[in-house]
Amino acid sequence: MASKRSLKKQFISLANFFFEQGLLLRTFASQEQVAQVDEILDEIIVWTDDTIRRIGNPDAKDNPKLVHAYYQALRQAISERAAQIDERLTQFLEQL
């Protein structure tokens, strides 16, 4: 199993990528669309804070099998949420 440190670095890299994409879209958005992009950026920030907290505080620290299952579920949740954010950014890009 990868370390918490490695998982956190990978996740922060992913979150930074999405945030940078959102900022780039915000640059090209009209005044009406800026609020929509800001909403997406706020979601990315909240998601980042929550996920970093979850990476550092696994459930059932004494049971290795439960910890392993916790991190598998967390990786799955990260993947699903990343796909949702990517889809929203792509849809917004198509509106421009």
Secondary structure, 3 states (H helix, E strand, C coil): CCCHHHHHHHHHHHHHHHHHHHHHHHHHCCHHHHHHHHHHHHHHHHHHHHHHHHHHCCCCCCCHHHHHHHHHHHHHHHHHHHHHHHHHHHHHHHHC
